[in-house]
Amino acid sequence: MSEINVHTTPVTTSAPSVWRNPSFIILFAASGIIALGNQIYELALPLILYELTKSPVAMSTMRGIEFLPNLFLAMFIGVLMDRVHKKWWSIGSIVLQVILLLALFLSFQYGQPSIYVLYGCGFILMTLSYAFRNASAGMVKQSVPTPLLTSANAALGFTTTLITIMGAALSGMLLMLSNLYTGLLITAILLAISCIILLPLHSSPVSRGTSPQGFWVDFKEGWIELRRNHMLLLISITVIFLNATSGMVDATVIFYAKDTLQLRNLELGLVLSAAGVGGLIGSLVVSSLRRKYSAGVLIVVTTLLQGFAFLILGLFHSTYGLAVGLFLSGIFQTISTICIWTFRQESTPHHMIGRISGITGSLFKLGMPLAIWGSGWISELSNPALVFGIAAAANVIIFICCRYSVLWDRKGT
């Protein structure tokens, strides 16, 4: 079997526009609503922890726990995903999230759950959220012709970041005018709406001919496929370190904004929306960049540029410095992420997309829990700005290593 070339640019074909695909439009709408709900929830829960504990360690611990499902369960979820009907799996995972969010909201309404309950709920919610994302990637692969996968992922990235911008600002206003846990109720309502949107989705059940063997045989086949796809394996190893540095920054930003810059909830929501604006721009330009440059080159270059964005966060101790750094980080991280997602879909057989997404998803998050937990202690014992400086230096080192790897080979671009 020939090796897949990461550097091959998409070929122009006569395939219809992705916007004429009813299944993709349904996924597009549902993903946007889910992104809005998740944005509110992901901002609300750390702020709830901050108000309960005033501790960066507690906040970073929550962030680390939220990535544990990807680390330990994603590869097993991926095997299951190749054996089940992805539409009903998606709806089931969303329904369970709605139930848990409502239970958590009621527990705040009539009392105050311990931080350990919040940690447990965060773990379960992220497990279910990953189950939906894995199934969604498979449904996109199933619904969209390969030449249109970059456009499809760019469109999904566009709507996600657009909703992120709206959600960050909306979250700030909602959390300022009401109880913090109101965000959990709003998220539950939005997820319920997304379930209704997904109901008419046409999604074929898994072909039983692709998974007649046992669970562990399927699991082994996924690892064999990843080892065969050398470029995807190299990209996955690179993303381990990139996600670790991004996780450090993401886990520190809220504490830095609240504790050091003394931003109010509304101001925090508006500043965080700068990252969404950057992501919006990144999703708009990535298709044209991908036509000119290889996926590998784009990943390498954005690694260095994102390190520069982290450096701005560490050097300029102001609201404007925070907004500019997040804006630039949003651009470069979105370009890199869409390239990674698209190549994974392009280079993976449809009947193995769940397994490859699960295995690489686990690898992607391998370094995040420890990095995030460490960033909390650095903020506690020293200064949050030091976390940004360490992340910037690490990105420069990753760039140097990638620059002299096969990712930089620009053949076919």
C-alpha positions as CSV (number, residue, x, y, z in Angstrom):
1,M,0.0,0.0,0.0
2,S,1.5,3.3,-1.0
3,E,2.3,6.0,1.5
4,I,-0.1,9.0,1.6
5,N,1.5,12.3,0.9
6,V,0.6,15.1,3.3
7,H,1.9,17.7,0.9
8,T,-0.5,17.0,-2.0
9,T,-2.8,19.9,-2.5
10,P,-6.5,19.4,-3.2
11,V,-7.4,18.8,-6.8
12,T,-10.1,21.0,-8.4
13,T,-13.0,18.8,-9.4
14,S,-16.5,19.2,-10.6
15,A,-17.9,18.1,-7.2
16,P,-21.0,20.1,-6.2
17,S,-20.7,22.8,-3.6
18,V,-20.8,21.7,0.0
19,W,-23.7,24.0,0.6
20,R,-25.9,21.9,-1.7
21,N,-25.4,18.9,0.7
22,P,-28.5,18.7,3.1
23,S,-26.7,16.4,5.6
24,F,-23.8,18.9,5.8
25,I,-26.1,21.8,6.3
26,I,-27.8,20.0,9.2
27,L,-24.4,19.2,10.8
28,F,-23.3,22.8,10.2
29,A,-26.4,24.2,12.0
30,A,-26.3,21.7,14.9
31,S,-22.5,22.2,15.4
32,G,-23.0,26.0,15.6
33,I,-25.6,25.7,18.3
34,I,-23.6,23.2,20.2
35,A,-20.5,25.5,20.0
36,L,-22.6,28.4,21.4
37,G,-23.7,26.2,24.3
38,N,-20.3,24.9,25.0
39,Q,-18.8,28.4,24.9
40,I,-21.2,29.5,27.7
41,Y,-20.6,26.4,29.7
42,E,-16.8,26.4,29.3
43,L,-16.6,30.0,30.5
44,A,-19.2,29.6,33.3
45,L,-17.6,26.5,35.0
46,P,-14.1,28.0,35.5
47,L,-15.6,31.2,36.8
48,I,-17.8,29.2,39.2
49,L,-14.7,27.5,40.5
50,Y,-12.8,30.8,40.8
51,E,-15.6,32.3,42.9
52,L,-15.7,29.2,45.1
53,T,-12.0,28.8,45.6
54,K,-10.1,31.9,44.3
55,S,-7.4,29.3,43.3
56,P,-5.6,29.0,40.0
57,V,-4.8,25.4,40.9
58,A,-8.5,24.5,41.2
59,M,-9.2,26.1,37.8
60,S,-6.3,24.4,36.1
61,T,-7.2,21.1,37.7
62,M,-10.7,21.4,36.2
63,R,-9.1,22.1,32.8
64,G,-6.8,19.1,33.1
65,I,-9.7,16.8,34.2
66,E,-11.7,17.9,31.1
67,F,-9.0,16.6,28.9
68,L,-8.7,13.2,30.6
69,P,-11.5,11.6,28.5
70,N,-9.6,12.4,25.3
71,L,-6.5,11.0,26.8
72,F,-7.8,7.7,28.2
73,L,-11.1,7.0,26.5
74,A,-11.0,8.5,23.0
75,M,-9.3,5.5,21.4
76,F,-11.9,3.2,22.8
77,I,-14.8,5.5,21.9
78,G,-13.3,5.6,18.4
79,V,-13.6,1.8,18.0
80,L,-17.2,1.9,19.2
81,M,-17.9,4.7,16.7
82,D,-17.0,2.5,13.8
83,R,-19.5,-0.1,15.0
84,V,-22.6,2.0,15.7
85,H,-25.0,4.3,13.9
86,K,-23.3,7.7,14.3
87,K,-26.5,9.8,14.1
88,W,-28.1,8.1,17.1
89,W,-24.9,7.9,19.0
90,S,-24.6,11.7,18.6
91,I,-28.1,12.4,19.7
92,G,-27.7,10.0,22.7
93,S,-24.5,11.7,23.8
94,I,-26.2,15.2,23.6
95,V,-29.3,14.0,25.6
96,L,-27.1,12.7,28.4
97,Q,-25.2,16.1,28.5
98,V,-28.6,17.9,28.8
99,I,-29.6,15.7,31.7
100,L,-26.3,16.2,33.5
101,L,-26.3,20.0,33.0
102,L,-29.9,20.2,34.3
103,A,-29.0,18.2,37.4
104,L,-25.9,20.4,38.0
105,F,-28.0,23.5,37.6
106,L,-30.6,22.2,40.1
107,S,-27.9,21.3,42.6
108,F,-26.7,25.0,42.5
109,Q,-30.3,26.2,42.6
110,Y,-31.0,24.4,45.9
111,G,-27.5,24.1,47.4
112,Q,-23.8,24.2,46.6
113,P,-22.1,21.1,45.2
114,S,-18.5,20.4,46.2
115,I,-15.7,21.1,43.8
116,Y,-15.2,17.3,43.5
117,V,-18.7,17.0,42.1
118,L,-17.9,19.7,39.6
119,Y,-14.7,17.8,38.7
120,G,-16.7,14.6,38.1
121,C,-19.3,16.4,36.1
122,G,-16.6,18.1,34.0
123,F,-15.1,14.7,33.2
124,I,-18.4,13.2,32.2
125,L,-19.5,16.2,30.1
126,M,-16.2,16.2,28.2
127,T,-16.5,12.4,27.6
128,L,-19.9,12.9,26.1
129,S,-18.8,15.9,24.1
130,Y,-15.9,14.0,22.6
131,A,-18.3,11.2,21.7
132,F,-20.3,13.7,19.7
133,R,-17.3,15.2,18.0
134,N,-15.9,11.9,16.9
135,A,-19.3,10.9,15.5
136,S,-19.6,14.3,13.8
137,A,-16.2,13.9,12.1
138,G,-17.3,10.5,10.8
139,M,-20.6,11.9,9.5
140,V,-18.8,14.7,7.7
141,K,-16.5,12.2,6.1
142,Q,-19.5,10.2,5.1
143,S,-21.5,13.1,3.7
144,V,-18.9,15.3,2.0
145,P,-16.8,14.3,-1.1
146,T,-13.0,14.2,-0.4
147,P,-12.2,17.2,-2.6
148,L,-14.6,19.3,-0.5
149,L,-13.4,18.3,3.0
150,T,-11.1,21.4,3.4
151,S,-14.1,23.6,2.5
152,A,-16.4,21.7,4.8
153,N,-13.9,21.9,7.7
154,A,-13.3,25.6,7.0
155,A,-17.0,26.2,7.0
156,L,-17.4,24.3,10.3
157,G,-14.5,26.2,11.8
158,F,-16.0,29.5,10.6
159,T,-19.3,28.9,12.2
160,T,-17.7,27.6,15.4
161,T,-15.5,30.6,15.8
162,L,-18.3,33.0,14.8
163,I,-20.4,31.5,17.5
164,T,-17.5,31.6,19.9
165,I,-17.2,35.3,19.4
166,M,-21.0,35.8,20.1
167,G,-20.9,33.2,22.9
168,A,-18.0,34.9,24.7
169,A,-19.7,38.3,24.7
170,L,-23.0,36.8,25.5
171,S,-21.5,34.8,28.4
172,G,-20.0,37.9,29.9
173,M,-23.3,39.7,29.9
174,L,-25.3,36.7,31.2
175,L,-22.8,36.0,33.9
176,M,-22.8,39.6,35.0
177,L,-26.6,39.9,35.2
178,S,-27.5,36.6,36.8
179,N,-26.1,33.7,38.8
180,L,-23.1,32.1,37.3
181,Y,-24.8,28.7,37.1
182,T,-27.4,30.1,34.8
183,G,-24.9,29.4,32.1
184,L,-25.4,25.7,32.7
185,L,-29.1,25.9,32.1
186,I,-28.7,27.9,28.9
187,T,-26.2,25.3,27.6
188,A,-28.7,22.5,28.4
189,I,-31.4,24.4,26.4
190,L,-29.1,24.9,23.4
191,L,-28.0,21.3,23.3
192,A,-31.6,20.2,23.4
193,I,-32.3,22.4,20.4
194,S,-29.3,20.8,18.6
195,C,-30.9,17.4,19.2
196,I,-34.1,18.4,17.4
197,I,-32.0,19.8,14.4
198,L,-30.2,16.5,14.1
199,L,-33.3,14.3,13.9
200,P,-33.9,14.7,10.1
201,L,-30.2,14.0,9.4
202,H,-29.7,11.2,6.8
203,S,-26.8,9.0,8.1
204,S,-26.2,5.5,7.0
205,P,-25.7,2.8,9.6
206,V,-22.2,1.3,9.9
207,S,-21.6,-1.4,7.3
208,R,-21.5,-4.7,9.2
209,G,-19.0,-6.0,6.7
210,T,-16.4,-3.6,8.0
211,S,-16.6,-4.7,11.6
212,P,-17.4,-8.5,11.8
213,Q,-14.5,-9.2,14.2
214,G,-14.0,-8.5,17.9
215,F,-13.5,-5.1,19.6
216,W,-9.8,-5.6,20.2
217,V,-9.2,-6.7,16.6
218,D,-10.7,-3.5,15.5
219,F,-8.7,-1.6,18.0
220,K,-5.4,-3.2,16.8
221,E,-6.3,-2.4,13.1
222,G,-6.7,1.3,14.1
223,W,-3.1,1.4,15.4
224,I,-1.8,-0.5,12.3
225,E,-3.5,2.0,10.1
226,L,-2.0,4.9,12.0
227,R,1.5,3.4,11.8
228,R,1.1,3.0,8.1
229,N,0.1,6.6,7.7
230,H,3.5,8.0,8.6
231,M,2.7,11.6,8.0
232,L,-0.4,11.6,10.2
233,L,1.7,9.8,12.9
234,L,4.3,12.6,12.7
235,I,1.7,15.3,12.8
236,S,0.0,13.6,15.8
237,I,3.3,13.6,17.7
238,T,3.8,17.3,16.9
239,V,0.3,18.1,18.1
240,I,1.0,16.5,21.5
241,F,3.4,19.3,22.3
242,L,1.4,22.0,20.5
243,N,-1.7,21.2,22.5
244,A,0.4,21.2,25.7
245,T,1.5,24.7,25.2
246,S,-1.9,25.9,24.1
247,G,-3.5,24.2,27.1
248,M,-1.1,26.0,29.5
249,V,-2.1,29.3,28.0
250,D,-5.9,28.6,27.9
251,A,-5.9,27.4,31.5
252,T,-4.1,30.5,32.7
253,V,-5.9,33.2,30.7
254,I,-9.0,33.4,32.8
255,F,-7.1,33.5,36.1
256,Y,-4.7,36.1,34.7
257,A,-7.6,38.3,33.5
258,K,-9.5,38.0,36.7
259,D,-6.6,38.1,39.3
260,T,-3.9,40.2,37.6
261,L,-5.9,42.5,35.3
262,Q,-9.0,42.6,37.5
263,L,-11.4,42.3,34.6
264,R,-15.1,42.0,35.3
265,N,-17.1,39.2,33.7
266,L,-18.4,41.3,30.8
267,E,-14.9,42.6,30.1
268,L,-13.5,39.1,30.2
269,G,-16.1,37.9,27.7
270,L,-15.3,40.7,25.3
271,V,-11.6,40.1,25.6
272,L,-12.0,36.4,25.0
273,S,-14.0,37.1,21.9
274,A,-10.8,38.5,20.4
275,A,-9.6,34.9,20.0
276,G,-12.8,34.2,18.2
277,V,-12.3,37.0,15.8
278,G,-8.9,35.7,15.1
279,G,-10.3,32.2,14.6
280,L,-12.9,33.6,12.2
281,I,-10.2,35.2,10.1
282,G,-8.1,32.0,10.2
283,S,-11.1,29.9,9.0
284,L,-11.7,32.4,6.1
285,V,-8.1,32.3,4.8
286,V,-7.1,28.6,5.4
287,S,-8.6,27.3,2.1
288,S,-6.6,29.7,0.0
289,L,-3.5,29.1,2.0
290,R,-4.0,25.3,1.6
291,R,-4.1,25.7,-2.1
292,K,-0.7,27.4,-2.1
293,Y,1.2,25.6,0.7
294,S,1.4,22.1,2.0
295,A,-0.4,21.1,5.2
296,G,3.0,20.4,6.8
297,V,4.4,23.8,6.0
298,L,1.4,25.6,7.4
299,I,1.5,23.6,10.6
300,V,5.2,24.4,11.1
301,V,4.9,28.1,10.3
302,T,1.8,28.6,12.5
303,T,3.7,26.9,15.4
304,L,6.3,29.7,15.3
305,L,3.7,32.5,14.9
306,Q,1.6,31.2,17.7
307,G,4.7,31.2,19.9
308,F,5.0,34.9,19.0
309,A,1.3,35.4,20.1
310,F,2.1,33.8,23.5
311,L,5.1,36.1,23.9
312,I,2.8,39.1,23.5
313,L,0.6,37.7,26.3
314,G,3.7,37.5,28.5
315,L,5.3,40.8,27.8
316,F,2.3,43.2,27.7
317,H,0.5,43.2,31.0
318,S,-2.7,45.0,29.9
319,T,-6.1,44.3,28.6
320,Y,-5.1,45.4,25.1
321,G,-2.0,43.1,25.2
322,L,-4.2,40.2,26.2
323,A,-6.7,40.9,23.4
324,V,-4.0,41.2,20.7
325,G,-2.2,38.1,21.9
326,L,-5.5,36.1,21.9
327,F,-6.5,37.5,18.5
328,L,-3.2,36.4,16.9
329,S,-3.3,33.0,18.6
330,G,-6.8,32.5,17.3
331,I,-5.7,33.0,13.7
332,F,-2.8,30.7,13.8
333,Q,-4.3,28.0,15.9
334,T,-7.4,27.8,13.6
335,I,-5.3,27.5,10.5
336,S,-3.2,24.7,12.0
337,T,-6.2,22.9,13.5
338,I,-8.2,22.9,10.2
339,C,-5.1,21.6,8.3
340,I,-4.8,18.7,10.8
341,W,-8.5,17.8,10.8
342,T,-8.6,17.9,7.0
343,F,-5.6,15.8,6.4
344,R,-6.8,13.2,9.0
345,Q,-10.1,12.9,7.1
346,E,-8.5,12.9,3.6
347,S,-6.0,10.2,4.5
348,T,-8.2,7.8,6.5
349,P,-10.6,5.2,5.0
350,H,-14.2,5.8,5.9
351,H,-14.7,2.6,7.8
352,M,-11.7,3.5,10.1
353,I,-12.4,7.2,10.7
354,G,-13.8,6.6,14.2
355,R,-10.7,4.6,15.3
356,I,-8.2,6.9,13.7
357,S,-10.0,10.0,15.2
358,G,-10.1,8.3,18.6
359,I,-6.5,7.2,18.6
360,T,-5.1,10.5,17.3
361,G,-7.5,12.3,19.7
362,S,-5.9,10.5,22.6
363,L,-2.4,11.3,21.3
364,F,-3.3,14.9,20.8
365,K,-4.2,15.3,24.5
366,L,-1.3,13.2,25.9
367,G,0.6,16.1,27.3
368,M,-2.2,18.5,28.2
369,P,-3.3,17.4,31.7
370,L,0.2,17.6,33.2
371,A,1.0,20.8,31.3
372,I,-2.3,22.5,32.5
373,W,-1.8,21.3,36.1
374,G,1.7,22.6,36.1
375,S,0.6,26.0,34.7
376,G,-1.7,26.3,37.7
377,W,1.1,25.8,40.1
378,I,3.3,28.2,38.2
379,S,0.6,30.8,38.5
380,E,0.1,30.1,42.2
381,L,3.8,30.2,43.1
382,S,5.1,32.8,40.7
383,N,3.3,34.8,38.0
384,P,0.8,33.9,35.3
385,A,2.9,35.8,32.8
386,L,5.7,33.2,33.3
387,V,3.3,30.5,31.9
388,F,3.0,32.5,28.7
389,G,6.8,32.9,28.4
390,I,7.3,29.2,28.9
391,A,4.7,28.4,26.2
392,A,6.3,30.8,23.8
393,A,9.8,29.3,24.3
394,A,8.4,25.7,23.9
395,N,6.7,26.7,20.6
396,V,10.0,28.0,19.2
397,I,11.7,24.7,20.1
398,I,8.8,22.7,18.5
399,F,9.2,24.9,15.4
400,I,12.9,24.2,15.1
401,C,12.4,20.5,15.4
402,C,9.6,20.5,12.8
403,R,11.5,22.8,10.4
404,Y,14.1,20.1,9.9
405,S,11.6,17.3,9.6
406,V,9.7,16.0,6.6
407,L,6.8,18.2,7.5
408,W,8.8,21.1,5.8
409,D,9.1,19.2,2.5
410,R,7.3,21.5,0.1
411,K,6.9,19.1,-2.8
412,G,3.7,19.3,-4.7
413,T,2.8,22.8,-3.3
